Amino acid sequence: MTMEYSYNAEANIVYGTPSGTLTVMEVLAYFQEVFQDEKVAPRFIEVINFNDVEDFAFRVGNDNDPGGWPAATAPESVAVHPDEGINGSDRVVLIWPDGVIQHTWLQVTMLPTLHTGLNTADVFYFGNAIGETGNSTTDAMVTSVDEIAARHNPQVFTLAELANPYDFNRDGRVTAVDQILARHNIHAFDALQLIDLSAPVPALAPLAPPSAVPAARVEEESTAADFTSTDWSFHFDALLSGSEDQDDERPIEEVVDHLLATLPE
C-alpha cells in the first residue's frame, strides 16, 4: 500500500492520505519521505486522512424518533478533500450507489474517533423526496402539482442552476424526463415527513482513548522499535534496513502518535 501527501506551505500543514491498510514499515517510510522533502518546512503540522467509513454512523427513517431508526447502507466510498470546504476547511465526500436511499431521511453522524479528532458527535440530516419542487412549507408531498410545475418551467437550451427545483435528476436541464420522474415518484400519504428534531437524540458512545485501544497483537517481549526515544531517526534507519521487527502490528494511530510526540523541539 502507499501513503501520498500534499503540503500547504502557507499553513505549514502536511496532509497524508493512505491507500489501503498500511504496515508500520510503510508509515515509517512515509514519514522519512516527508522529513527529507526540502519543500516542507520544519515543525510542520501533520494531518492523516484515513478515509474510514468507521468514522461515521448512518441511519434512515421518516419519523420524529431518529434514535429508533435502523442503520443505513454504508456508502461505497469516503473521500477527504483538504482545503476544499468553507473557509479552507476539509470537505468530506460520501457516495452511495444510485437509488439506494430514496423517499426517506438520512442521518449522518461523524463520530468522535481518533481519526476525526472530535470530542462529541456531529450530526447532519438529509431528506430525499424525488420530484418534490418545494411548493409547500407544510409538507413534502410529491403530486401532480410538481409534475405540472416541471412542465411549466422547462430549461433546455441553457444550463439549469444547481438549485433549480425542477431539475430533479440534476442533469442541467428541465425536460420531459423530469416530468416523468415526478409522475413515477408520487408520494402523498407516505410522503417524506417534515420531522421535528427538538427532542434530544441518544448520543452515540465515543471511541475509547488511545491508551485503551488494544493492539492487534500483544507479545510479552516485543522487539519492535521503542518510539519513546527522542532519536526517532535511528528507528527509521533500523526498521528500513531490516534490523528491527518488521511485523509490528500495533495500530497505525499509535505509531503516528508516538512518532509525532518524539519530534525534536
N, C-alpha and C positions, 0 to 999 in steps of 0.2 A: 504494500500500500504506500501511498505518497502523502506528503504534507506540503501544500503550497501556501505561499503567504504574499501579502501586499503590504506596502508601507505608506503611511500617511505622515509625510515629513513635517507638516505644519503642526499636527497634534503629537508627533513622535510616538505613534501607535503602530505596532505590527499586528496585522490580522492574519492568523493562521487558520487554514481550512483543510482538515484531513479528508482523504478519500478512503473510505472503508475503516476497518479496525486496525489501529497501529500498535506495533510492539514497542517496548521500551527502547530498543535499539533505534527504531525509526524515529521516535520522538527525539532522542539524543542527536541523531544525525540532522534532524530539522533545526534544533537549537544551534548546533555548530555552524550550520549554513548561515543562519541569521546573524550570529555573532561575527562571522567573517565577512559579511556584506558591508562594503565600505559606504554604501548609501545610508545605512541605518545608524543613527546617532546613538551614543552611549546612553544608558539608563532609560531605555525605551519602555513603553507600556505594552505588555503582551496580552492579546485577546484571542482566545481559541474558540472558533466556531465549530462545534461538533455536529450541528445539523441533526440533532437527535429527536426523533418523534416522541421519545420517552420524556422529553421536557414539557410535553403538553398532555392535556386530557380533553376528550371530545365527547359531547353528549348531544342528543337530538330530542326534541319534544315540541309540544304545541299547547302547553297549559301554563298556569302560574306557579308550578312547582318544579323548577329546574333541578332541585336536589333529587327528585324521583325519576328524572329522565334516564333512559337507557344509554349505554355507551354507543357512540357513533363509529362508523367505519373509519379506520385510520387513513390519513392522506397517503397518497403514493409517493410523495416527495416533500421534503422540508429543505428550504434553502435560505441562507442568511446573506444579505447583500449589504456590506458595510457602507455607511455614509449615504445611502440612497433614501433614507426616510426623512421625516420632517426635522428641520433644524440640524441636519447632519447625523441623525440617529440611524441605527441599522434597521433595514427592512427585512422582515421575515415573511417568506412566501410559502404558503401551504397549498398544495394542489391535490384535488381529488379527481378521480375519473369522472367523466361527464355523466350526469344523471344519477349519481349515487345519492345525493342529498337534494330532495325536492319536496315542496309544499310543507315545510317544517322549519323550525328554528334550529340553528347550530350554535351550541355553546362551546367556545374555545377558551381553555384555561391554560395560561403559561404558568407552569409550576415553579415554586421556589427550589431550584436544584443547584447543584454545583456548577452547571453549565450556564444557567441564566443569570445567576447572581442575585435573584430576587429574594426579599425577605418574606413577602407574602404573595399569594397567587394573584395574577392579573386576569380578569375575566372579561370576555367580549361575547356579544350575541349578534348573529346574522340571520335574518329571515329570508326565506325563499318562497315566492309566490309567482310562478311563471305566468306572464300575461297580465299582471296587475299594473295599472297605469298610475296608481296613487290618486284616483279620482275622489276618494273619500278619506276623511280624517278619523272616522269612527270604525272602519273595518278594512280588511284586505281581501275582500271577495273578488273573484275573477268571474265576470259575467259577460253577457253580450255587449254591455256598455263599453268594456275595454276593447273588445274586437272592433266595434264601430269607431272608437276613438283612434285606433291604429289606421283604420281605413280612411279617416278624415284628415290624417296628418302624415301623408306619405313624404318620404325623402329619399329620392332615387339618384339624382344627378350630383348631389353634394354629400359629403360625409356627415353623418349624424354625430352630434357630440356624445361623449361617453355617458352623460347624464340624461340623454333623451329618453323619456319614459315610454316611448312607443317602439323603440328598437329592442325587442325582447331578447333576441339572440346575439345582440351586441356585434353585429357584422358591419356596422357603419351605415346601414340602410334601413329605411322603414318601407316595407313592401308587403305583398300578399302573404309572404312567409310568416311575418309577424302576426297578421290577422289569423292565420291558421293555428299558430301557436296558442293564441288566446282562446280560440274555439275549442282546441283539444285539451285545454287545461282549465275548463270551467270548474270553479270551486266556490260554492255558495254556503251551504250548511256545514261543510267541512273545511272552510277556508282557514288560512293562516290567522291565528288569533293575535290581537294586539296585547301581548302578555303584560302583566303587572309584576314588576320586579322589586316592589317596595319591601316585600318580606325578605329577611336575610336568608341567603343560601348557605347550607352547611359547608364549612371550609374544608378543603382537601388537606390531608396531612402533608406537612413539608418533609423533604428528604432529610435523612439523618445527617448530622455534621460530619465533615471529612474523617474525623478521628474514629467515628463509629461505623464507617463503611468498611465491610470486610473485604480483604484481598481475595483475588481469585484462587490463590494458593498460599498456604501458610506453612513454613518449614521451621523447625526448631533452630537450625543453624543455616542461615542463608548466606550465600557467597555474593549476593547482589551488591551493587555499589552503595556505599554509605553516603547518602546525599545530604547528611547533616554537616559534612565537611565544607569549609569555605572554599576549598580548592576544587571547584566543580570541573575545571578544565582537565584535571587529572583523570576524572571519571570518564569524561568524553573520550580521551585518548585510550584509556584502558578498555572501555567497552567496544570502541570501534576497532581496536586491534585484536579483540577476542580474548583478552586476558582475564576478563571477568564474566560472570554468569550472563549469557545472552538470552536465557529463557526466563528471565524475571517476569512474572505475570502480575505484578502489582497494578492496581488501577492507574490508567494514564493520568487521571486528575491528581493522584497522589504524587506521581513522578514530576508532573509540571509544577505543582505547588512547591515541592522540595527544591527543584531547580531554581525557581524564581526567588525563593527565600534565601538562597545561598549566593546570589549575585553580589559582587563586591560593591561596597558603598561608594 
